[in-house]
Amino acid sequence: MHGGGMMMVTGSSYGQMPYGGRSESRMRDHLSENVKRMRQIQRQSREREASAHQPVKALWKSEKYSGITSKIKEDIQRPPSAPRPKSATFLRAHSRTGPSIKNISRPCTPDPPAEKLTVPPARCSSEIKFNRNDVDFIRVNGISAKHQTIKRSPSVNALDDLKKKEEEEYNKHRRGAVPKYLQVRKEQWKKTEEDRVANTPDPEMPPGHRLLPEKERHETLKLLLTKEKELVNELSALPLRMDTFRIRSQKQELEGKIAEIDEAKKIFNRPKVFVKVNS
């Protein structure tokens, strides 16, 4: 023991320690453990053999049914019945055929009359002589195959006719020209757009008024010009001397009408003319 409080281990005491730092007294004794395990297995085996030789405990049965015998036991102990003679061949192949049916001779079919025969009978086959001609069947077949037309189904023919008709219509069509249906559709689009613009309310239109159509505006302007020309002619026809009151009042009236027409012309010369709706 030093002053620092540490204990020194000598070389002799360190040499007595086994590998791993454990003593011999703490090591497991595998041999004794194996012997104990073997004796335990033998003891369990003897107990199983002793329990196997014990009589089996009878099943519990109610006293109410003690005098009733088992029907299954009666069926097992009953001797088998004798087989029926007809059931041995019941529903078997050829069960209805027997030696009596097989030995019955059937009459032969009589030969038909000679005038009704299309093929000579077999007994006359040795007497038949064939007339053979020297014909080159390969050449004949080649010629017939060359001049034979191919038969096609109706559907294929109809498809070819339709294709040919489409090609003819395509060739007849004038290139560079607008088709008629497109022209008609273009006119319909134009008319629809005009109707839409005509029915769209103008934001500049005051309430209680309506937009005067362009045709009606031009007609009104034409009438105003005609009326103005007539008034100017009447004014020119008046005498130069305004001595009487009637002539002066007539001149003033004509000049007033011409001024009103001039103002109306300014109004109807506008691109949009709104007219008050009569309620």
C-alpha positions in Angstrom: 0.0 0.0 0.0 1.5 3.3 -1.0 0.6 6.7 0.2 -1.6 7.3 -2.9 -4.1 4.7 -1.8 -3.4 2.1 -4.6 -2.9 -1.6 -4.0 -0.2 -3.4 -5.9 -0.8 -7.0 -7.2 2.2 -9.3 -7.0 3.3 -11.5 -9.9 2.4 -14.7 -7.9 -1.1 -13.6 -7.2 -1.7 -12.5 -10.8 -0.5 -15.9 -12.2 -3.2 -17.7 -10.2 -6.1 -15.9 -12.1 -7.6 -17.9 -15.1 -8.2 -16.5 -18.6 -11.0 -13.9 -18.5 -10.5 -13.0 -14.9 -12.7 -15.8 -13.4 -11.7 -18.4 -10.8 -12.0 -22.2 -11.1 -14.7 -22.4 -8.5 -17.0 -20.1 -10.5 -16.6 -22.0 -13.8 -19.6 -24.1 -15.0 -19.4 -27.9 -14.7 -20.9 -29.0 -18.0 -20.4 -32.6 -17.4 -22.5 -32.7 -14.2 -25.2 -30.6 -15.9 -25.3 -33.0 -18.9 -25.7 -36.0 -16.5 -28.5 -34.3 -14.7 -30.2 -33.5 -18.0 -30.0 -37.1 -19.1 -31.4 -38.4 -15.9 -34.3 -36.0 -16.1 -35.1 -37.1 -19.7 -35.0 -40.8 -18.6 -37.4 -40.1 -15.7 -39.9 -38.3 -18.0 -39.7 -41.2 -20.5 -40.5 -43.7 -17.7 -43.5 -41.6 -16.6 -44.9 -41.5 -20.1 -44.6 -45.3 -20.5 -46.3 -45.8 -17.1 -49.2 -43.5 -18.1 -49.6 -45.2 -21.5 -50.2 -48.7 -19.8 -53.0 -47.3 -17.6 -56.6 -48.3 -18.7 -58.6 -45.7 -20.7 -61.4 -44.1 -18.8 -64.8 -45.0 -20.2 -66.8 -42.4 -21.9 -69.7 -41.0 -19.9 -73.1 -42.3 -21.0 -76.5 -41.3 -19.7 -78.6 -43.9 -17.9 -81.6 -42.8 -19.9 -80.1 -44.3 -23.1 -78.5 -47.4 -21.5 -81.0 -49.9 -22.9 -80.9 -48.6 -26.5 -78.6 -50.4 -28.9 -76.6 -48.6 -31.6 -78.1 -48.6 -35.1 -74.6 -48.3 -36.7 -73.5 -51.4 -34.8 -76.5 -53.3 -36.1 -75.8 -52.3 -39.7 -72.2 -53.5 -39.4 -73.1 -56.8 -37.8 -75.9 -57.5 -40.4 -74.8 -60.0 -43.1 -74.7 -58.6 -46.7 -77.8 -59.2 -48.8 -77.6 -61.4 -51.9 -77.0 -59.5 -55.2 -80.0 -59.2 -57.5 -79.5 -61.0 -60.9 -80.6 -58.0 -63.0 -78.6 -55.3 -61.2 -75.3 -56.9 -62.3 -75.7 -55.5 -65.8 -77.8 -52.4 -65.0 -76.9 -49.4 -67.1 -73.8 -51.0 -68.5 -72.5 -50.7 -72.1 -74.1 -53.4 -74.4 -76.2 -54.7 -71.5 -79.2 -55.2 -73.8 -77.2 -57.1 -76.4 -76.7 -60.8 -76.0 -75.7 -63.8 -78.0 -79.2 -64.2 -79.3 -79.2 -60.7 -80.8 -75.7 -61.0 -82.2 -76.4 -64.2 -84.1 -79.5 -62.8 -85.9 -78.8 -62.6 -89.6 -80.0 -59.5 -91.3 -81.2 -59.5 -94.9 -79.0 -58.0 -97.5 -80.0 -54.8 -99.3 -81.3 -55.6 -102.8 -79.4 -54.0 -105.7 -81.2 -51.1 -107.4 -82.3 -51.4 -111.0 -79.5 -51.0 -113.7 -81.1 -47.8 -115.2 -80.9 -46.0 -111.9 -77.2 -46.8 -111.3 -74.8 -43.9 -111.7 -71.7 -45.9 -110.8 -71.2 -49.6 -112.0 -71.4 -52.2 -109.2 -68.2 -53.5 -107.6 -68.5 -57.0 -109.1 -68.1 -55.4 -112.6 -64.9 -53.5 -111.8 -62.7 -55.9 -113.7 -64.7 -55.5 -116.9 -64.6 -51.7 -116.9 -62.2 -50.1 -119.5 -61.2 -46.5 -119.2 -60.8 -44.3 -122.2 -57.7 -42.2 -121.7 -56.8 -39.3 -123.9 -53.4 -37.7 -124.2 -54.3 -34.4 -122.6 -51.7 -32.0 -121.1 -53.5 -31.1 -118.0 -50.7 -28.8 -116.7 -50.9 -26.7 -119.9 -54.7 -26.6 -119.7 -54.6 -25.5 -116.0 -52.0 -22.8 -116.8 -54.2 -21.3 -119.5 -57.3 -21.3 -117.4 -55.5 -19.8 -114.5 -54.1 -17.0 -116.7 -57.6 -16.0 -118.1 -59.5 -16.5 -114.9 -60.9 -13.4 -113.1 -60.5 -13.0 -109.4 -63.8 -13.1 -107.5 -63.9 -10.5 -104.8 -66.4 -10.0 -102.0 -69.2 -7.4 -102.4 -67.7 -5.3 -99.6 -64.4 -5.0 -101.3 -66.0 -4.0 -104.5 -68.2 -1.4 -102.8 -65.0 0.0 -101.1 -63.3 0.3 -104.4 -66.3 2.1 -106.0 -66.4 4.6 -103.1 -62.7 5.3 -103.4 -63.0 5.8 -107.2 -66.0 8.2 -106.7 -64.0 10.2 -104.1 -61.1 10.5 -106.5 -63.4 11.7 -109.3 -64.9 14.4 -107.1 -61.5 15.5 -106.0 -60.3 15.8 -109.6 -63.4 17.7 -110.6 -63.0 20.2 -107.8 -61.7 23.6 -108.9 -58.5 24.4 -107.1 -58.1 27.8 -105.6 -61.8 28.5 -105.4 -63.6 28.9 -102.1 -66.3 26.2 -101.6 -69.9 27.3 -101.7 -70.6 26.1 -98.2 -67.8 28.3 -96.8 -69.2 31.3 -98.7 -72.7 30.7 -97.2 -71.3 30.3 -93.8 -69.3 33.5 -94.2 -72.4 35.4 -95.1 -74.2 33.9 -92.0 -71.4 35.0 -89.8 -71.5 38.5 -91.2 -75.2 38.8 -90.7 -75.0 37.5 -87.2 -72.3 40.1 -86.4 -74.4 42.9 -87.9 -77.4 41.8 -85.8 -75.3 41.7 -82.7 -73.9 45.2 -83.2 -77.4 46.5 -84.1 -78.9 45.0 -81.0 -76.1 46.1 -78.7 -77.2 49.2 -76.8 -75.1 52.3 -77.4 -73.5 53.7 -74.2 -73.9 57.2 -75.6 -77.6 56.8 -76.1 -79.7 58.8 -73.6 -82.5 57.0 -71.7 -85.9 57.0 -73.5 -84.3 57.3 -77.0 -83.5 54.9 -79.8 -80.8 54.9 -82.5 -82.1 55.9 -85.9 -81.2 53.4 -88.6 -78.7 54.4 -91.2 -81.2 54.0 -94.0 -83.8 56.1 -92.4 -81.2 58.8 -91.5 -80.2 59.1 -95.2 -83.8 59.3 -96.4 -84.6 62.0 -93.8 -81.5 64.0 -94.9 -82.5 63.6 -98.5 -86.0 65.0 -97.7 -84.5 68.0 -95.9 -82.3 68.9 -98.9 -85.3 68.7 -101.2 -87.3 70.9 -98.9 -84.5 73.4 -98.5 -84.2 73.7 -102.3 -87.9 74.4 -102.6 -87.8 77.1 -99.9 -84.8 78.7 -101.5 -86.7 78.9 -104.8 -89.7 80.4 -103.2 -87.5 83.0 -101.5 -85.8 83.8 -104.8 -89.3 84.4 -106.4 -90.2 87.1 -103.9 -90.0 90.7 -105.3 -87.0 92.8 -104.4 -89.1 95.7 -102.9 -90.5 94.9 -99.5 -93.2 97.5 -99.5 -96.1 95.5 -98.1 -96.4 93.8 -94.8 -97.4 90.5 -96.4 -94.2 90.2 -98.4 -92.0 91.0 -95.4 -93.8 88.4 -93.2 -93.6 85.8 -96.0 -89.9 86.4 -96.4 -89.3 86.1 -92.6 -91.3 82.8 -92.6 -89.3 81.4 -95.4 -86.0 82.4 -93.9 -87.0 80.8 -90.5 -87.9 77.5 -92.2 -84.6 77.5 -94.1 -82.8 78.1 -90.8 -84.7 75.1 -89.2 -83.8 72.9 -92.1 -80.1 73.9 -91.8 -80.1 72.9 -88.1 -81.8 69.6 -88.9 -79.2 69.0 -91.6 -76.5 69.4 -89.1 -78.2 66.9 -86.8 -78.8 64.2 -89.5 -75.3 64.6 -90.9 -74.0 63.1 -87.6 -72.9 59.4 -87.7 -75.4 58.6 -84.9 -78.8 60.1 -84.5 -80.9 59.3 -81.4 -84.7 59.7 -81.6 -87.0 60.0 -78.6 -89.3 57.0 -78.2 -93.0 57.9 -78.1 -94.4 56.3 -74.9 
